[in-house]
Amino acid sequence: MSELANIVLHAGRAGVELALFVLLPVMVVMLSVMRLLEAKGILDKLVAIVGPLLRPFGLPGLGVFAMIQILFVSFAAPMATLAMMDKGGSPRRHIAATLAMVLGMAQANVVFPMAALGLNAPVVMAVSTLCGLIGAGLTYHIFARNLPERDDDNPMVVKHKDADGPKGVLDVINKAGAEALKIAVGAIPMLVLALVFVALMRATGLMGLLEHLFTPLLASLDLPSSVIMGTITKYIAGGTAMMGVTKDFLDQGLLSVTEFNRLAGFWIHPYDVAGVAVLISAGPRVAGVLKPALLGAGVAILLRTLAHGYLF
């Protein structure tokens, strides 16, 4: 019983430290910058410029905004944009392409905190953007080509906070900080549970059994056995939980920074049970295009995995 208590206490301390001392500061800065750019209308101008260039990939203006949100805010941020597309009568093929892109791209709430631990954020984001666009294009032109479309006259306009004057700027920053705190605190339970899960698998010998079974395959790929636990955690509990486990592996020397960069394309994205559940809750029309979106996102993640294996 004392051993279990020690496991829980160690996991709790590690989870809280990661959330409050790594995730929170990064998210405060990134969210403040993003919200100020939104309030000043700079992002709207960027969407207007980039939007026409991404039309061949099946992405509308709001789809471009969703791309910016997942790259610079968090995996859950595009949910609001997807909800607007759901209710605003956006064609289902456009919704499918946007969802595929979001599911196949790297989320900021993992990329930026892990950059402090050695992740090559610029490469991750560049590869993520390129492969996400390919996944969106394949979804729009192939996987979702038979989806029915529905349009209506509802305007799809993104409403932003006003940042005119010192008070407006301060209000935007304060709200961004509160949003970042909510994200960080909300991540603590999953981080702690994931770390407890990993520790229990080690203590019961299940980790050793899995490592024994998959060692030949991992050896052929020049990867450590810790990949098994990281992959299980990521696809069941999500990217934030994977981040906690990965930090633990890095601290213990069970995973090198180079190996983590090689695995970034396979690990860093919201294509997991938790991520999919959050994103499809944006609306019934979003949930209805999940199947083709998963196919497109799967191609994007495969391409990202191969690209990172080649680059690192």
Backbone bond lengths (Angstrom), bond angles and torsions (degrees), N, CA, C in turn:
res aa  C-N    CA-C-N  psi(-1)  N-CA   C-N-CA  omega(-1)  CA-C   N-CA-C  phi
1 M - - - 1.465 - - 1.529 111.01 -
2 S 1.322 116.10 -39.63 1.463 119.74 179.13 1.532 111.35 -64.94
3 E 1.362 116.47 -33.52 1.454 120.13 178.42 1.530 110.50 -65.65
4 L 1.345 116.77 -40.85 1.468 120.94 177.85 1.524 110.51 -63.71
5 A 1.322 116.08 -42.26 1.469 119.91 178.90 1.525 110.90 -62.22
6 N 1.328 116.57 -40.16 1.463 119.89 178.35 1.524 111.68 -64.57
7 I 1.336 115.72 -38.98 1.465 120.37 177.77 1.521 110.63 -61.76
8 V 1.331 115.92 -46.88 1.467 120.84 -178.49 1.527 110.74 -63.91
9 L 1.326 116.94 -43.34 1.467 120.25 -178.69 1.527 111.30 -65.98
10 H 1.329 116.30 -41.75 1.470 119.95 178.57 1.527 110.28 -63.79
11 A 1.343 116.32 -44.53 1.463 120.56 179.93 1.524 110.66 -64.73
12 G 1.328 116.32 -40.65 1.456 119.90 179.47 1.517 112.15 -62.59
13 R 1.313 116.15 -43.95 1.464 120.20 179.64 1.534 110.70 -64.29
14 A 1.339 116.96 -43.62 1.464 120.69 -179.01 1.531 110.91 -66.34
15 G 1.346 116.81 -40.85 1.450 120.36 -179.85 1.520 112.58 -65.36
16 V 1.320 116.68 -43.79 1.468 121.06 179.55 1.524 110.72 -66.34
17 E 1.329 117.65 -41.76 1.462 120.48 179.03 1.524 111.27 -62.15
18 L 1.326 117.06 -42.39 1.464 120.51 179.72 1.524 110.94 -65.09
19 A 1.331 116.50 -44.05 1.470 120.46 -177.47 1.526 111.94 -67.81
20 L 1.342 117.13 -44.86 1.460 120.54 -172.33 1.531 113.97 -89.07
21 F 1.342 117.98 -28.65 1.455 119.46 -174.97 1.528 113.88 -106.83
22 V 1.342 117.46 -10.42 1.469 120.63 177.17 1.523 110.15 -119.59
23 L 1.334 116.51 -56.07 1.461 120.05 -175.77 1.528 112.24 -69.18
24 L 1.326 118.22 -47.40 1.464 121.46 -174.35 1.532 113.86 -61.14
25 P 1.335 120.59 -51.20 1.477 118.63 -179.26 1.521 113.22 -59.15
26 V 1.335 115.97 -41.97 1.463 119.53 -179.46 1.523 110.91 -64.33
27 M 1.333 117.05 -44.42 1.459 120.34 -177.89 1.521 111.54 -68.31
28 V 1.327 118.33 -34.16 1.474 120.67 176.87 1.526 110.16 -60.11
29 V 1.331 116.21 -48.68 1.464 120.23 -178.58 1.530 111.24 -65.12
30 M 1.337 116.57 -49.17 1.466 119.72 -176.37 1.524 111.75 -65.11
31 L 1.321 117.32 -43.32 1.461 120.09 -179.53 1.530 111.39 -67.29
32 S 1.319 117.84 -37.69 1.461 120.42 178.02 1.527 110.79 -62.51
33 V 1.330 115.88 -46.03 1.464 119.98 179.25 1.523 110.75 -62.48
34 M 1.341 116.42 -46.08 1.468 120.34 -178.27 1.522 111.52 -63.85
35 R 1.322 117.17 -44.53 1.462 120.25 -177.77 1.537 110.94 -66.54
36 L 1.328 117.51 -35.79 1.463 120.19 177.01 1.533 110.93 -67.57
37 L 1.326 117.03 -41.05 1.463 120.45 176.54 1.525 111.24 -63.39
38 E 1.335 116.02 -38.14 1.474 119.96 175.96 1.519 110.64 -63.37
39 A 1.332 116.07 -49.12 1.457 121.04 -175.73 1.523 111.83 -63.90
40 K 1.314 117.86 -33.11 1.457 122.19 179.78 1.532 112.37 -80.83
41 G 1.335 117.14 -6.63 1.456 120.54 179.20 1.513 114.47 82.63
42 I 1.331 116.68 5.66 1.465 119.77 -178.04 1.515 111.46 -67.50
43 L 1.335 116.66 -39.91 1.463 119.38 179.69 1.519 111.44 -66.33
44 D 1.322 117.46 -37.02 1.465 120.24 177.28 1.525 110.88 -61.03
45 K 1.331 116.62 -41.05 1.460 120.38 178.16 1.521 110.78 -65.33
46 L 1.344 116.04 -39.61 1.459 120.42 178.63 1.518 110.90 -63.92
47 V 1.333 116.42 -42.16 1.461 120.81 177.82 1.520 110.74 -62.15
48 A 1.331 116.81 -40.84 1.467 121.04 -179.98 1.523 111.49 -63.62
49 I 1.344 116.57 -33.75 1.458 120.34 -179.99 1.525 111.65 -78.23
50 V 1.328 115.95 -45.75 1.474 120.89 -174.18 1.525 111.62 -80.43
51 G 1.338 117.06 -30.31 1.457 121.44 -175.40 1.516 114.96 -48.37
52 P 1.344 118.65 -53.05 1.468 119.32 -179.41 1.523 113.98 -59.62
53 L 1.340 116.83 -30.88 1.459 120.18 -179.89 1.527 112.14 -70.02
54 L 1.340 115.83 -25.78 1.469 119.77 -176.52 1.515 112.94 -99.64
55 R 1.321 117.71 0.90 1.464 120.66 177.22 1.525 113.15 -56.22
56 P 1.349 119.26 -39.06 1.473 118.86 178.80 1.527 113.69 -59.95
57 F 1.344 116.97 -21.33 1.463 120.62 178.35 1.529 111.68 -88.81
58 G 1.316 117.58 4.45 1.458 121.15 178.51 1.510 114.23 82.10
59 L 1.334 117.37 16.83 1.462 120.84 -177.34 1.527 110.59 -102.16
60 P 1.339 117.62 122.13 1.461 120.85 173.57 1.526 110.20 -78.86
61 G 1.322 117.36 -176.86 1.462 120.95 178.95 1.511 112.77 -57.23
62 L 1.337 116.36 -43.35 1.460 119.39 179.04 1.526 111.73 -67.12
63 G 1.337 116.53 -27.69 1.457 119.70 176.08 1.515 111.50 -65.16
64 V 1.324 116.27 -37.40 1.463 120.82 176.09 1.527 109.71 -64.28
65 F 1.331 116.03 -41.20 1.459 120.26 178.61 1.529 110.54 -62.57
66 A 1.339 117.26 -38.45 1.470 121.21 177.50 1.526 110.83 -63.10
67 M 1.319 116.36 -36.27 1.468 120.33 177.66 1.525 110.66 -63.02
68 I 1.313 116.02 -45.38 1.464 120.25 179.89 1.528 110.07 -63.23
69 Q 1.334 116.16 -39.10 1.468 120.19 -178.19 1.519 111.93 -64.03
70 I 1.325 117.96 -44.90 1.467 118.18 -177.34 1.527 110.99 -73.20
71 L 1.328 117.83 -30.61 1.460 120.84 -179.98 1.521 112.69 -73.28
72 F 1.350 116.80 -31.41 1.461 118.89 -170.97 1.526 114.48 -123.85
73 V 1.339 119.02 -3.59 1.465 120.21 179.32 1.528 110.61 -120.63
74 S 1.324 117.75 -79.80 1.463 121.45 179.58 1.514 109.26 -168.94
75 F 1.339 115.96 171.06 1.459 119.60 -178.56 1.523 112.01 -68.04
76 A 1.340 117.40 -26.09 1.460 120.72 -178.29 1.523 112.70 -84.30
77 A 1.335 118.00 -17.47 1.462 121.15 -176.22 1.538 113.17 -58.80
78 P 1.344 119.68 -40.34 1.469 118.83 -179.71 1.528 113.84 -66.82
79 M 1.336 117.64 -9.48 1.462 119.45 -179.25 1.524 110.99 -59.83
80 A 1.344 117.03 -38.83 1.463 120.08 179.07 1.524 110.73 -64.66
81 T 1.325 116.96 -40.38 1.460 120.97 178.55 1.525 110.96 -66.49
82 L 1.332 116.62 -42.41 1.466 120.31 177.52 1.527 111.07 -62.78
83 A 1.333 116.90 -36.37 1.463 120.56 177.67 1.526 110.73 -64.42
84 M 1.331 117.26 -38.92 1.457 120.94 177.30 1.527 111.17 -65.61
85 M 1.315 116.82 -39.54 1.460 120.74 177.35 1.527 110.68 -66.45
86 D 1.342 115.81 -37.59 1.460 121.39 179.25 1.524 111.25 -62.81
87 K 1.313 116.74 -45.81 1.467 121.31 -175.55 1.523 112.59 -86.62
88 G 1.328 117.18 -19.77 1.458 119.83 -174.82 1.508 115.09 -90.36
89 G 1.314 118.36 4.24 1.457 120.17 176.93 1.510 114.60 81.65
90 S 1.317 117.64 20.50 1.464 120.05 177.40 1.531 109.43 -64.31
91 P 1.337 118.43 138.98 1.470 120.30 179.24 1.521 111.94 -53.68
92 R 1.320 115.64 143.19 1.462 119.63 -176.14 1.525 112.51 -63.90
93 R 1.315 117.08 -31.00 1.463 118.99 177.56 1.522 110.56 -65.30
94 H 1.333 117.09 -36.95 1.463 120.34 176.41 1.525 111.24 -67.14
95 I 1.334 116.39 -39.50 1.468 119.82 177.78 1.523 110.18 -63.85
96 A 1.337 116.64 -43.55 1.461 120.83 -179.88 1.529 110.86 -62.08
97 A 1.344 116.99 -44.01 1.458 120.98 -179.93 1.524 110.80 -63.54
98 T 1.334 116.59 -41.43 1.467 120.72 179.82 1.525 110.81 -66.03
99 L 1.328 116.99 -43.95 1.464 120.66 179.55 1.525 110.82 -63.92
100 A 1.333 117.22 -41.09 1.462 120.59 178.03 1.523 111.17 -61.24
101 M 1.329 115.57 -42.89 1.462 119.64 178.99 1.527 111.25 -61.76
102 V 1.337 116.97 -46.11 1.459 121.07 -178.95 1.530 110.77 -62.85
103 L 1.327 117.69 -44.97 1.464 121.50 -178.92 1.529 112.48 -65.34
104 G 1.319 116.83 -27.07 1.461 120.09 -175.94 1.516 114.69 -95.07
105 M 1.339 117.38 -2.96 1.469 120.10 -175.55 1.528 112.16 -102.44
106 A 1.321 115.74 163.13 1.468 122.25 179.12 1.521 109.92 -79.69
107 Q 1.345 116.59 132.93 1.461 120.22 -177.94 1.515 111.53 -91.65
108 A 1.344 114.84 141.70 1.468 121.19 -174.39 1.521 112.92 -63.38
109 N 1.340 117.80 -31.74 1.460 119.91 -176.41 1.527 112.89 -70.03
110 V 1.325 117.54 -7.37 1.463 121.62 171.89 1.532 110.56 -110.03
111 V 1.340 116.77 -42.01 1.466 120.84 -174.76 1.529 111.79 -61.42
112 F 1.329 117.82 -51.17 1.463 119.67 -173.83 1.530 113.47 -70.33
113 P 1.339 119.62 -43.28 1.471 117.34 174.58 1.532 112.96 -62.08
114 M 1.332 117.32 -39.75 1.463 119.53 -178.57 1.524 111.80 -74.24
115 A 1.344 117.43 -19.09 1.467 119.86 175.40 1.526 110.06 -62.14
116 A 1.328 115.87 -30.64 1.467 120.00 177.78 1.520 111.42 -68.64
117 L 1.326 116.98 -17.26 1.467 121.38 -179.21 1.521 112.52 -105.82
118 G 1.343 117.19 7.53 1.460 119.97 174.66 1.510 115.98 118.26
119 L 1.336 118.89 -3.21 1.457 120.12 178.64 1.527 109.71 -68.50
120 N 1.328 116.58 136.13 1.464 121.46 178.93 1.528 108.68 -82.32
121 A 1.328 116.38 86.04 1.461 122.22 -173.06 1.532 113.62 -60.28
122 P 1.352 120.19 -45.08 1.469 119.08 -179.74 1.527 113.38 -58.43
123 V 1.334 116.47 -42.82 1.467 119.56 179.24 1.521 110.65 -66.91
124 V 1.331 116.39 -43.44 1.461 120.44 179.37 1.531 110.59 -58.51
125 M 1.324 116.68 -44.92 1.455 120.66 -177.83 1.523 112.33 -69.84
126 A 1.330 117.13 -38.86 1.461 120.56 179.80 1.532 111.34 -66.01
127 V 1.336 116.21 -48.47 1.463 120.86 178.68 1.527 110.20 -63.33
128 S 1.338 116.12 -40.79 1.453 121.87 179.49 1.519 111.45 -60.21
129 T 1.334 117.01 -44.52 1.465 120.98 -179.10 1.518 111.46 -64.49
130 L 1.310 116.46 -47.34 1.465 120.50 -179.10 1.525 111.55 -61.37
131 C 1.336 116.27 -49.77 1.472 120.08 -177.81 1.525 111.40 -69.76
132 G 1.341 117.32 -33.65 1.453 120.02 176.30 1.515 111.79 -62.89
133 L 1.326 116.83 -40.15 1.465 120.91 177.30 1.527 111.25 -65.54
134 I 1.335 116.19 -39.49 1.473 119.31 177.38 1.528 109.97 -62.94
135 G 1.346 116.79 -43.98 1.460 120.10 178.21 1.513 111.93 -62.10
136 A 1.336 117.08 -39.76 1.467 120.85 178.27 1.520 110.76 -64.93
137 G 1.337 116.51 -43.76 1.462 120.42 -179.82 1.519 112.43 -63.39
138 L 1.334 116.75 -43.03 1.466 120.05 177.86 1.525 111.16 -63.73
139 T 1.321 116.00 -38.87 1.467 119.70 178.67 1.516 110.46 -63.45
140 Y 1.318 116.58 -47.75 1.469 121.22 -176.33 1.530 111.77 -65.22
141 H 1.323 116.88 -44.90 1.464 120.61 -172.70 1.525 113.87 -89.86
142 I 1.349 118.45 -22.15 1.470 120.22 -175.38 1.519 112.10 -122.50
143 F 1.331 117.35 -64.54 1.463 120.52 -171.59 1.526 113.02 -67.65
144 A 1.327 118.11 -31.05 1.472 121.06 -177.04 1.524 112.41 -113.40
145 R 1.313 117.55 18.28 1.467 119.15 -174.04 1.526 113.18 -65.91
146 N 1.331 117.43 -22.95 1.468 120.39 -178.88 1.527 113.32 -96.90
147 L 1.311 117.03 4.51 1.468 119.11 -179.81 1.519 111.13 -69.51
148 P 1.347 117.02 139.55 1.471 118.85 175.19 1.517 110.20 -69.39
149 E 1.342 115.06 150.42 1.456 120.13 179.07 1.518 109.48 -112.98
150 R 1.324 115.86 148.59 1.466 121.19 177.60 1.521 107.91 -140.79
151 D 1.333 114.99 127.76 1.454 120.28 177.53 1.520 109.02 -126.40
152 D 1.316 116.29 147.53 1.455 120.10 172.48 1.523 108.56 -141.66
153 D 1.292 115.93 -171.99 1.463 120.05 -174.07 1.523 113.58 -94.65
154 N 1.331 118.42 8.92 1.457 119.96 179.91 1.523 110.20 -68.18
155 P 1.318 118.46 123.95 1.464 119.93 178.35 1.516 110.76 -70.32
156 M 1.325 115.84 138.70 1.464 120.89 177.98 1.523 107.89 -109.10
157 V 1.307 116.11 89.77 1.457 122.79 -176.52 1.520 109.15 -118.73
158 V 1.319 116.98 130.35 1.453 121.24 177.41 1.522 108.72 -82.86
159 K 1.327 117.03 123.05 1.460 121.54 179.49 1.518 109.78 -94.66
160 H 1.312 116.17 130.16 1.455 121.41 -178.08 1.521 110.92 -117.34
161 K 1.315 115.28 160.22 1.455 120.79 173.12 1.530 110.03 -69.93
162 D 1.332 115.78 152.72 1.451 120.93 177.71 1.527 109.21 -87.22
163 A 1.335 116.68 131.42 1.460 120.33 -178.96 1.523 111.31 -118.07
164 D 1.324 117.68 25.87 1.456 120.81 178.79 1.529 109.73 -77.50
165 G 1.324 116.71 127.45 1.454 120.97 177.87 1.515 111.67 85.86
166 P 1.335 116.11 161.15 1.478 120.68 -179.27 1.519 113.02 -59.10
167 K 1.335 116.81 -39.41 1.459 119.43 -178.91 1.512 111.26 -65.35
168 G 1.347 116.21 -40.57 1.465 119.48 178.65 1.503 112.18 -64.39
169 V 1.334 117.15 -41.92 1.465 121.93 178.67 1.524 110.13 -63.13
170 L 1.329 116.39 -46.04 1.460 120.55 -179.94 1.519 111.42 -62.60
171 D 1.318 116.85 -38.00 1.462 121.17 179.24 1.524 110.72 -64.49
172 V 1.332 116.35 -42.82 1.471 120.38 178.75 1.525 110.17 -63.41
173 I 1.340 117.23 -43.35 1.472 120.89 -179.07 1.524 110.81 -65.58
174 N 1.347 116.63 -42.79 1.462 119.69 179.62 1.524 111.45 -62.06
175 K 1.319 116.67 -41.29 1.465 119.82 -179.78 1.520 111.26 -70.95
176 A 1.322 116.60 -34.94 1.464 119.55 175.66 1.525 110.49 -65.65
177 G 1.342 116.66 -39.82 1.460 120.15 177.13 1.514 112.22 -63.59
178 A 1.341 116.08 -40.98 1.464 119.72 177.50 1.522 110.88 -64.47
179 E 1.335 116.86 -38.00 1.467 121.15 178.16 1.523 110.28 -65.71
180 A 1.331 116.63 -41.05 1.470 120.72 178.57 1.524 110.88 -64.46
181 L 1.333 116.39 -41.85 1.464 120.15 178.47 1.526 110.90 -62.39
182 K 1.326 116.19 -39.69 1.466 120.11 178.70 1.524 110.92 -62.97
183 I 1.331 116.33 -41.32 1.466 120.87 178.73 1.529 110.44 -63.95
184 A 1.348 116.13 -46.36 1.462 120.41 -177.18 1.526 111.76 -65.46
185 V 1.324 116.71 -47.02 1.463 120.41 -179.89 1.527 110.52 -65.97
186 G 1.330 116.29 -38.84 1.465 119.76 178.86 1.516 113.29 -65.39
187 A 1.323 116.53 -22.27 1.471 120.18 179.91 1.524 112.65 -81.72
188 I 1.326 117.95 -18.47 1.465 120.98 -174.35 1.537 113.22 -59.36
189 P 1.342 119.96 -48.82 1.475 118.01 -178.92 1.521 113.68 -56.99
190 M 1.356 116.85 -44.28 1.461 119.26 -179.21 1.524 111.64 -68.03
191 L 1.328 116.76 -36.85 1.460 120.31 177.48 1.526 111.05 -62.92
192 V 1.325 116.72 -47.78 1.460 121.09 -178.57 1.525 110.94 -63.71
193 L 1.337 116.74 -46.52 1.469 120.41 -179.63 1.524 111.39 -62.20
194 A 1.340 116.78 -39.58 1.462 119.92 179.40 1.531 110.69 -64.46
195 L 1.316 117.06 -43.29 1.464 120.32 179.73 1.530 111.69 -67.12
196 V 1.337 117.04 -37.29 1.469 120.44 174.98 1.519 110.20 -64.28
197 F 1.327 116.56 -42.25 1.461 122.56 179.41 1.531 111.10 -58.61
198 V 1.322 115.54 -46.17 1.466 120.28 179.54 1.530 110.83 -63.97
199 A 1.335 117.01 -44.58 1.460 120.94 -179.19 1.530 111.39 -63.19
200 L 1.326 116.90 -39.48 1.468 120.41 178.89 1.530 111.22 -67.21
201 M 1.322 116.74 -38.01 1.467 119.32 177.99 1.523 110.64 -64.65
202 R 1.317 115.94 -35.60 1.466 118.68 176.59 1.524 110.47 -68.46
203 A 1.337 116.58 -45.73 1.464 121.36 -175.97 1.521 112.00 -64.93
204 T 1.337 117.87 -33.90 1.466 121.04 -177.88 1.528 113.22 -86.70
205 G 1.320 116.89 -7.50 1.459 120.02 179.35 1.514 114.15 87.50
206 L 1.337 117.54 -2.20 1.468 120.05 -179.59 1.520 110.70 -65.90
207 M 1.325 117.01 -37.28 1.460 120.87 177.76 1.523 110.38 -60.27
208 G 1.324 116.55 -43.95 1.463 120.19 179.93 1.516 111.95 -62.31
209 L 1.340 116.93 -38.33 1.458 120.68 178.97 1.531 111.19 -64.50
210 L 1.307 116.32 -45.50 1.465 120.35 179.16 1.524 111.23 -63.86
211 E 1.328 115.91 -39.84 1.464 119.51 178.26 1.522 110.77 -63.11
212 H 1.330 116.45 -39.73 1.466 120.42 179.22 1.532 110.86 -63.94
213 L 1.331 116.82 -39.66 1.461 121.16 -177.99 1.524 112.41 -69.86
214 F 1.331 116.63 -37.79 1.464 120.29 -172.79 1.527 114.28 -103.55
215 T 1.328 117.07 0.59 1.464 119.63 -179.22 1.530 113.30 -56.31
216 P 1.342 119.89 -45.48 1.478 119.00 179.32 1.525 113.18 -57.66
217 L 1.344 116.52 -43.27 1.458 119.91 -179.84 1.528 111.09 -65.56
218 L 1.333 116.56 -45.30 1.458 120.22 -179.13 1.532 111.07 -66.39
219 A 1.327 116.50 -36.37 1.463 120.12 178.78 1.530 110.44 -63.46
220 S 1.334 116.28 -38.12 1.466 119.60 179.23 1.522 111.89 -66.71
221 L 1.333 116.29 -24.65 1.465 121.60 178.54 1.516 112.39 -97.46
222 D 1.335 116.06 2.05 1.473 122.52 -178.95 1.527 111.08 57.89
223 L 1.346 115.77 47.25 1.463 121.50 179.47 1.529 109.83 -124.34
224 P 1.327 117.70 150.08 1.467 121.15 -179.65 1.527 111.36 -77.74
225 S 1.328 116.51 163.92 1.458 121.08 -178.84 1.523 112.71 -68.93
226 S 1.332 118.05 -18.58 1.466 120.84 179.27 1.527 112.10 -64.33
227 V 1.333 117.20 -15.56 1.465 121.31 177.85 1.527 110.58 -58.60
228 I 1.324 117.25 -34.14 1.462 121.26 -177.06 1.515 110.65 -61.19
229 M 1.336 116.63 -51.36 1.455 120.88 -177.56 1.526 111.39 -67.57
230 G 1.320 115.84 -38.94 1.460 119.28 178.36 1.516 111.91 -62.85
231 T 1.323 117.03 -39.89 1.464 121.63 -179.12 1.524 111.09 -69.03
232 I 1.327 116.92 -44.07 1.466 120.50 178.46 1.526 110.33 -60.30
233 T 1.327 115.93 -46.36 1.463 120.56 -179.76 1.514 111.05 -62.47
234 K 1.333 117.14 -44.28 1.460 120.78 -176.54 1.518 112.23 -62.39
235 Y 1.330 117.48 -49.66 1.465 119.99 -172.21 1.526 113.04 -79.44
236 I 1.335 118.01 -14.71 1.464 120.22 175.86 1.527 111.03 -98.04
237 A 1.320 116.65 -49.26 1.467 120.79 -172.97 1.517 114.05 -98.98
238 G 1.332 119.07 -16.86 1.450 120.58 176.42 1.518 114.02 108.17
239 G 1.340 115.17 174.96 1.454 121.91 -174.63 1.514 114.36 -66.56
240 T 1.330 117.52 -37.43 1.464 119.83 -179.67 1.519 110.92 -65.27
241 A 1.331 116.86 -42.15 1.467 120.38 177.27 1.521 110.87 -64.34
242 M 1.338 116.19 -40.69 1.467 120.10 176.71 1.521 110.65 -59.92
243 M 1.336 116.05 -37.81 1.457 120.60 179.27 1.527 110.90 -60.46
244 G 1.331 116.84 -42.36 1.459 120.38 178.76 1.517 112.22 -64.04
245 V 1.323 116.44 -43.48 1.469 120.58 179.54 1.521 110.51 -66.12
246 T 1.334 116.11 -41.09 1.464 120.36 -179.03 1.522 111.78 -64.07
247 K 1.322 116.78 -41.99 1.468 120.00 177.16 1.524 110.37 -59.72
248 D 1.320 116.43 -40.94 1.462 121.00 178.06 1.528 110.36 -61.84
249 F 1.336 117.17 -43.28 1.462 121.76 178.95 1.530 111.07 -64.24
250 L 1.331 116.43 -41.78 1.467 120.63 179.30 1.528 110.76 -63.50
251 D 1.327 115.73 -42.33 1.464 120.27 -179.99 1.522 111.78 -63.86
252 Q 1.342 116.74 -35.42 1.462 120.98 -177.17 1.525 113.12 -89.40
253 G 1.333 116.96 -2.92 1.455 120.28 -179.63 1.516 114.11 78.06
254 L 1.337 117.31 14.03 1.463 120.96 179.24 1.524 112.14 -82.06
255 L 1.333 116.45 -11.47 1.457 122.48 179.85 1.530 107.18 -147.21
256 S 1.322 116.46 132.35 1.458 119.76 179.15 1.530 109.97 -91.39
257 V 1.321 115.97 162.44 1.463 120.85 178.64 1.529 110.44 -61.64
258 T 1.317 116.98 -40.01 1.473 120.72 179.10 1.525 110.81 -62.89
259 E 1.329 116.27 -43.00 1.466 120.22 178.85 1.526 111.12 -64.76
260 F 1.322 116.33 -37.88 1.457 119.32 177.82 1.522 111.12 -65.17
261 N 1.327 117.11 -40.21 1.464 119.80 176.96 1.531 111.24 -64.43
262 R 1.327 116.87 -34.54 1.470 119.98 177.09 1.522 111.28 -66.29
263 L 1.333 116.27 -32.46 1.459 121.13 -177.28 1.534 113.44 -89.78
264 A 1.335 117.59 -6.38 1.462 120.96 -173.00 1.525 112.76 -57.92
265 G 1.316 117.80 -39.28 1.461 119.97 179.88 1.512 112.99 -65.71
266 F 1.334 116.77 -30.17 1.456 122.31 -178.81 1.523 112.18 -85.27
267 W 1.326 116.43 -26.62 1.460 121.24 -172.92 1.528 114.72 -103.22
268 I 1.321 119.01 -34.58 1.466 120.62 -169.43 1.529 110.68 -98.28
269 H 1.306 115.56 96.01 1.469 124.48 177.75 1.528 106.87 -177.60
270 P 1.329 118.87 161.67 1.469 120.66 179.76 1.529 114.26 -89.35
271 Y 1.329 117.48 18.28 1.465 121.62 179.58 1.529 108.26 -81.70
272 D 1.331 116.43 74.15 1.456 122.94 178.44 1.522 108.02 -152.34
273 V 1.310 117.02 175.83 1.467 120.64 -175.24 1.527 111.10 -57.27
274 A 1.332 116.52 -48.79 1.462 120.37 -177.30 1.524 111.51 -66.68
275 G 1.329 117.66 -45.59 1.457 121.63 -177.45 1.514 113.22 -63.85
276 V 1.325 116.58 -45.23 1.462 120.58 179.83 1.527 110.42 -63.73
277 A 1.331 116.65 -42.29 1.468 120.17 -179.45 1.526 111.42 -60.34
278 V 1.335 116.87 -40.50 1.467 120.67 -179.78 1.521 110.74 -67.51
279 L 1.318 117.55 -47.60 1.458 121.21 -173.05 1.529 113.34 -69.03
280 I 1.325 118.35 -38.98 1.463 118.99 -178.39 1.521 112.03 -76.09
281 S 1.330 117.08 -9.72 1.462 119.39 175.26 1.528 111.18 -74.27
282 A 1.326 117.56 -1.47 1.463 121.51 179.20 1.522 111.89 -66.19
283 G 1.329 118.11 -24.19 1.459 119.87 179.11 1.510 112.09 165.93
284 P 1.329 117.95 161.76 1.469 121.18 -177.20 1.522 113.89 -65.45
285 R 1.327 117.56 -32.50 1.470 119.27 179.68 1.523 110.40 -73.95
286 V 1.319 117.54 -28.81 1.466 121.15 174.48 1.529 109.50 -69.19
287 A 1.325 117.04 -46.47 1.463 120.93 177.96 1.522 111.23 -61.84
288 G 1.333 116.48 -31.89 1.456 120.78 -177.47 1.517 114.47 -70.00
289 V 1.337 117.65 -18.87 1.468 120.24 -179.98 1.529 110.95 -106.82
290 L 1.326 117.11 19.39 1.460 120.56 -176.00 1.523 112.67 -62.71
291 K 1.336 117.45 -42.10 1.473 120.00 -174.78 1.527 112.39 -59.33
292 P 1.337 119.78 -54.90 1.472 117.60 178.27 1.523 112.79 -64.52
293 A 1.331 117.08 -31.84 1.467 120.17 178.90 1.525 110.78 -65.40
294 L 1.334 117.42 -39.86 1.460 120.67 178.21 1.523 111.28 -63.60
295 L 1.334 116.88 -37.28 1.464 120.41 178.53 1.527 110.61 -64.55
296 G 1.329 116.07 -47.82 1.460 119.68 179.40 1.508 112.36 -63.68
297 A 1.342 116.81 -42.51 1.459 120.78 178.89 1.524 110.88 -65.46
298 G 1.332 117.10 -36.54 1.461 120.81 177.85 1.523 111.83 -60.62
299 V 1.330 116.72 -40.99 1.468 120.63 176.62 1.526 110.17 -64.08
300 A 1.340 116.32 -42.89 1.471 120.33 179.58 1.522 111.17 -60.00
301 I 1.337 117.13 -43.94 1.467 120.91 -179.21 1.525 110.94 -67.69
302 L 1.329 117.20 -38.32 1.465 120.37 176.71 1.526 110.59 -61.27
303 L 1.326 116.53 -44.39 1.466 120.46 178.93 1.528 111.00 -65.09
304 R 1.330 117.23 -39.30 1.458 120.78 178.10 1.528 110.97 -65.03
305 T 1.333 116.36 -40.82 1.463 120.64 179.09 1.519 110.88 -61.34
306 L 1.325 116.51 -44.94 1.473 120.81 179.33 1.523 110.51 -66.19
307 A 1.321 116.97 -40.91 1.474 120.89 -178.75 1.527 110.98 -63.56
308 H 1.324 117.44 -44.14 1.459 120.42 -179.74 1.530 111.43 -69.27
309 G 1.330 116.37 -34.80 1.456 119.01 175.74 1.517 111.94 -63.47
310 Y 1.339 116.07 -34.90 1.467 120.54 179.21 1.518 111.31 -76.37
311 L 1.336 117.02 -41.32 1.471 120.93 -174.81 1.523 112.93 -74.11
312 F 1.345 116.03 -30.43 1.467 119.18 -175.67 1.528 111.79 -115.87
